[in-house]
Amino acid sequence: MLDTELLESGYTHGGRFHADDVFSTALLRMLNPKIKIQRVMNAPQDTKGIVYDIGRGEFDHHQEDAQVRDNGVPYAAFGLLWRKYGSLFFGSKCTEEQIPEAVQRFDESFVQPLDLDDNTGCGNMLASIIGAFNPYWDEDADSDRNFWKAVQFAQLVLERKLGFLYSQFRADAVVEEAIEKMEDAIVKLPVYAPWKPIVCRSEAEFVIYPSQRGGYCAQAVPGKEEGVLRCPFPLSWAGKENEDLEYISGISGLRFCHRGRFLVSADTEDTCLKACKKARQQQE
């Protein structure tokens, strides 16, 4: 439940800002667009508002007993806020059973890399981009003004990333239905939809779907090890296209095979199906 009194006002640290306090602020503004955030050097002791990334409280991570996830990734303020309030973003987007998975998915894919960077300085492209909003060392600029520019950018990123996750759950239903109809370890999707989170849990070796560029594509499903495919397309097809590929493969209408052997494109779904079956035969 949203604590409306707590989220009417907030305090975070002033001076140079980082992805942690910027994304934390964006998150809070999404929860309550009317929240009033102040950047201060010392958190007030008697506030009823929320204090984060400062003050050594519930949403700070600079104290000696700072919290760490089970996988070893330490929490930063963004992660602590997400752990507390993340489920509120999925109430109307997922079933009640899906909400914990949704919160965890977003934590792993988006929040944890930023938390890790803030705690270790390990390097993260998005954190670096946020850092670039700070005034240059010799620039006469208002740090607070730049902070709010960064927050506006971060909120747009956060909204789009969450929107993608919402769409992923809609896609899951489409993909799961297609998996139920799978034959010969080949999944045929009626439309393109993000499929890897679900298909990679199945026994499928290929996925066929209408291409957003026209025609159809077929992709080999990734294996458990990074960079390994369950059944790559034949080596002789790699990088070939059009007439050359048709001749080598013996499949009319096959238009392209990626040199990484994970994707082919064709004019029709049936042609992609033939390519997947031939790849399976040659693998055997």
Secondary structure per residue as TSV (DSSP state, phi and psi in degrees):
chain	resnum	aa	ss	phi	psi
A	1	M	-	360.0	142.8
A	2	L	-	-80.8	124.4
A	3	D	-	-83.9	94.1
A	4	T	T	-64.8	-35.9
A	5	E	T	-67.4	-41.9
A	6	L	G	-63.7	-36.6
A	7	L	G	-97.0	22.5
A	8	E	G	-83.3	-27.4
A	9	S	E	-147.3	160.9
A	10	G	E	-156.2	163.3
A	11	Y	E	-136.9	134.7
A	12	T	E	-138.0	174.9
A	13	H	E	-74.9	151.0
A	14	G	-	-89.6	-168.3
A	15	G	S	75.2	-148.3
A	16	R	S	-64.1	133.5
A	17	F	-	-107.7	161.9
A	18	H	-	-133.7	172.9
A	19	A	H	-58.7	-31.8
A	20	D	H	-62.8	-56.4
A	21	D	H	-71.4	-28.8
A	22	V	H	-68.9	-50.2
A	23	F	H	-69.5	-31.4
A	24	S	H	-61.8	-43.1
A	25	T	H	-66.1	-42.2
A	26	A	H	-60.3	-41.7
A	27	L	H	-61.3	-45.3
A	28	L	H	-66.4	-36.4
A	29	R	H	-69.4	-28.6
A	30	M	H	-71.7	-33.6
A	31	L	H	-71.4	-39.0
A	32	N	-	-146.5	97.7
A	33	P	T	-58.9	-18.0
A	34	K	T	-94.1	0.5
A	35	I	-	-60.8	141.0
A	36	K	E	-108.3	113.2
A	37	I	E	-103.9	133.8
A	38	Q	E	-116.8	139.7
A	39	R	E	-98.8	120.4
A	40	V	E	-133.9	164.6
A	41	M	S	-88.5	-26.6
A	42	N	S	-135.8	130.4
A	43	A	-	-72.4	137.9
A	44	P	-	-65.1	147.7
A	45	Q	S	-82.4	-27.4
A	46	D	S	-116.0	24.9
A	47	T	-	-75.7	150.3
A	48	K	S	-95.7	-4.6
A	49	G	S	-84.5	178.7
A	50	I	E	-89.8	135.8
A	51	V	E	-116.8	127.9
A	52	Y	B	-143.7	146.6
A	53	D	S	60.3	22.9
A	54	I	S	-166.8	155.8
A	55	G	T	90.6	-6.3
A	56	R	T	61.8	27.2
A	57	G	S	-99.4	-153.3
A	58	E	T	-61.4	-31.9
A	59	F	B	-113.9	30.5
A	60	D	-	-116.1	163.4
A	61	H	-	-142.4	21.6
A	62	H	-	-99.1	-4.6
A	63	Q	S	-79.3	163.4
A	64	E	T	-63.1	-32.7
A	65	D	T	-98.1	34.0
A	66	A	-	-59.0	148.4
A	67	Q	-	-84.2	149.0
A	68	V	B	-129.8	140.3
A	69	R	-	-68.9	164.4
A	70	D	T	-61.5	-28.4
A	71	N	T	-86.1	3.8
A	72	G	S	95.6	-7.2
A	73	V	-	-80.4	119.4
A	74	P	B	-71.1	147.5
A	75	Y	-	-76.4	143.5
A	76	A	-	-113.1	-176.7
A	77	A	H	-59.3	-41.6
A	78	F	H	-58.4	-46.3
A	79	G	H	-65.4	-38.3
A	80	L	H	-65.9	-40.6
A	81	L	H	-67.4	-40.7
A	82	W	H	-63.9	-41.3
A	83	R	H	-59.2	-37.4
A	84	K	H	-78.2	-43.5
A	85	Y	H	-115.6	-4.3
A	86	G	G	-56.4	-37.5
A	87	S	G	-62.6	-23.3
A	88	L	G	-66.9	-19.4
A	89	F	G	-83.3	-3.9
A	90	F	S	-121.6	3.0
A	91	G	T	-56.4	-41.1
A	92	S	T	-100.0	1.8
A	93	K	T	-105.9	-22.6
A	94	C	S	-135.7	165.8
A	95	T	-	-73.8	163.7
A	96	E	T	-59.7	-34.7
A	97	E	T	-70.8	-28.4
A	98	Q	T	-82.2	-19.7
A	99	I	H	-58.5	-48.3
A	100	P	H	-58.1	-39.0
A	101	E	H	-65.9	-40.2
A	102	A	H	-63.2	-44.6
A	103	V	H	-61.3	-43.6
A	104	Q	H	-67.6	-42.1
A	105	R	H	-56.7	-47.3
A	106	F	H	-69.9	-34.9
A	107	D	I	-62.4	-46.0
A	108	E	I	-68.6	-41.8
A	109	S	I	-84.3	-30.3
A	110	F	I	-122.4	-45.7
A	111	V	I	-76.4	-46.7
A	112	Q	H	-58.5	-43.7
A	113	P	H	-58.9	-35.9
A	114	L	H	-73.0	-40.1
A	115	D	H	-61.3	-43.0
A	116	L	H	-64.1	-42.2
A	117	D	H	-62.6	-42.6
A	118	D	H	-66.1	-33.1
A	119	N	H	-86.4	-24.5
A	120	T	H	-123.2	-16.1
A	121	G	-	67.0	28.3
A	122	C	-	-71.3	-17.5
A	123	G	-	102.0	124.8
A	124	N	-	-152.0	128.7
A	125	M	H	-60.7	-44.2
A	126	L	H	-65.4	-40.7
A	127	A	H	-62.3	-38.2
A	128	S	H	-64.5	-39.5
A	129	I	H	-63.9	-43.5
A	130	I	H	-62.2	-41.7
A	131	G	H	-60.3	-29.1
A	132	A	T	-69.7	-11.6
A	133	F	T	-75.5	-18.3
A	134	N	S	-63.1	149.3
A	135	P	-	-58.7	145.4
A	136	Y	-	-62.6	160.4
A	137	W	T	-59.9	-29.9
A	138	D	T	-112.9	21.9
A	139	E	-	-99.6	133.9
A	140	D	-	-88.8	84.3
A	141	A	-	-135.4	156.8
A	142	D	-	-83.4	113.8
A	143	S	H	-61.0	-39.3
A	144	D	H	-64.3	-40.1
A	145	R	H	-63.2	-43.1
A	146	N	H	-65.5	-35.5
A	147	F	H	-57.7	-45.7
A	148	W	H	-70.8	-28.9
A	149	K	H	-64.1	-42.5
A	150	A	H	-65.0	-40.0
A	151	V	H	-63.3	-41.3
A	152	Q	H	-60.7	-43.8
A	153	F	H	-63.9	-46.5
A	154	A	H	-62.5	-37.7
A	155	Q	H	-65.3	-38.8
A	156	L	H	-63.0	-43.8
A	157	V	H	-61.3	-45.6
A	158	L	H	-63.2	-43.1
A	159	E	H	-62.6	-42.0
A	160	R	H	-68.9	-40.5
A	161	K	H	-66.6	-40.5
A	162	L	H	-67.0	-40.0
A	163	G	H	-59.6	-38.7
A	164	F	H	-63.4	-40.9
A	165	L	H	-66.6	-39.6
A	166	Y	H	-57.0	-44.6
A	167	S	H	-66.1	-30.3
A	168	Q	H	-62.9	-39.2
A	169	F	H	-69.4	-33.4
A	170	R	H	-66.5	-38.6
A	171	A	H	-66.4	-35.5
A	172	D	H	-54.3	-40.0
A	173	A	H	-65.1	-39.7
A	174	V	H	-65.5	-44.3
A	175	V	H	-69.0	-41.2
A	176	E	H	-62.1	-39.4
A	177	E	H	-64.6	-39.3
A	178	A	H	-67.2	-36.5
A	179	I	H	-63.7	-36.8
A	180	E	H	-62.0	-26.8
A	181	K	T	-98.3	6.8
A	182	M	-	-59.6	139.1
A	183	E	B	-132.8	140.7
A	184	D	T	55.2	35.9
A	185	A	T	61.9	24.4
A	186	I	E	-119.5	122.3
A	187	V	E	-98.9	129.5
A	188	K	E	-111.6	115.3
A	189	L	-	-91.2	139.7
A	190	P	S	-73.3	-25.6
A	191	V	S	-141.9	161.2
A	192	Y	-	-69.7	135.0
A	193	A	-	-152.9	146.7
A	194	P	-	-56.0	119.7
A	195	W	-	-118.4	-18.9
A	196	K	H	-59.7	-44.7
A	197	P	H	-55.7	-33.0
A	198	I	H	-91.8	-47.8
A	199	V	H	-62.9	-36.7
A	200	C	T	-66.2	-14.7
A	201	R	T	-87.0	-12.9
A	202	S	S	-94.1	-172.3
A	203	E	S	-96.3	8.7
A	204	A	-	-64.3	148.4
A	205	E	-	-112.9	-22.7
A	206	F	E	-141.4	152.7
A	207	V	E	-129.5	130.5
A	208	I	E	-113.1	138.2
A	209	Y	E	-155.0	155.0
A	210	P	E	-63.0	132.3
A	211	S	-	-78.7	142.9
A	212	Q	T	-72.2	-7.8
A	213	R	T	-102.1	4.1
A	214	G	S	102.9	152.1
A	215	G	S	73.4	-149.8
A	216	Y	E	-135.8	156.0
A	217	C	E	-125.9	153.4
A	218	A	E	-129.6	135.3
A	219	Q	E	-122.8	142.3
A	220	A	E	-78.9	137.7
A	221	V	-	-77.1	132.4
A	222	P	B	-63.1	147.6
A	223	G	-	-86.9	-172.2
A	224	K	S	-70.9	-34.1
A	225	E	S	-86.9	141.2
A	226	E	T	-62.0	133.8
A	227	G	T	82.4	2.1
A	228	V	-	-109.7	134.3
A	229	L	B	-102.9	146.5
A	230	R	S	-63.4	-37.8
A	231	C	S	-154.3	91.3
A	232	P	-	-69.4	158.0
A	233	F	-	-69.6	156.3
A	234	P	-	-55.1	143.5
A	235	L	G	-58.6	-36.2
A	236	S	G	-66.7	-16.8
A	237	W	G	-86.7	-17.2
A	238	A	T	-56.6	123.0
A	239	G	T	78.6	-1.5
A	240	K	-	-86.2	157.5
A	241	E	B	-151.0	161.6
A	242	N	H	49.0	-127.9
A	243	E	H	-60.6	-39.1
A	244	D	H	-60.7	-44.0
A	245	L	H	-69.5	-40.0
A	246	E	H	-60.0	-42.6
A	247	Y	H	-65.7	-46.8
A	248	I	H	-68.1	-40.6
A	249	S	H	-84.3	-26.6
A	250	G	-	76.9	17.3
A	251	I	-	-117.9	112.0
A	252	S	T	-69.9	136.0
A	253	G	T	91.3	-3.5
A	254	L	E	-79.0	120.9
A	255	R	E	-102.3	-28.6
A	256	F	E	-160.7	143.1
A	257	C	E	-131.0	122.5
A	258	H	-	-62.9	143.8
A	259	R	T	-64.0	-19.7
A	260	G	T	-80.0	-4.2
A	261	R	S	66.5	19.2
A	262	F	S	-102.8	-9.7
A	263	L	E	-145.9	139.6
A	264	V	E	-129.4	155.8
A	265	S	E	-126.8	153.4
A	266	A	E	-154.9	171.0
A	267	D	S	-73.2	-34.3
A	268	T	S	-132.2	162.1
A	269	E	H	-63.8	-39.7
A	270	D	H	-61.7	-38.3
A	271	T	H	-65.0	-42.5
A	272	C	H	-61.1	-39.9
A	273	L	H	-61.5	-42.8
A	274	K	H	-62.1	-40.2
A	275	A	H	-64.2	-40.9
A	276	C	H	-66.5	-41.8
A	277	K	H	-65.8	-39.4
A	278	K	H	-67.7	-38.2
A	279	A	H	-62.1	-40.5
A	280	R	H	-64.9	-41.3
A	281	Q	H	-63.3	-44.2
A	282	Q	H	-70.2	-29.2
A	283	Q	H	-67.1	-38.1
A	284	E	-	-69.6	360.0
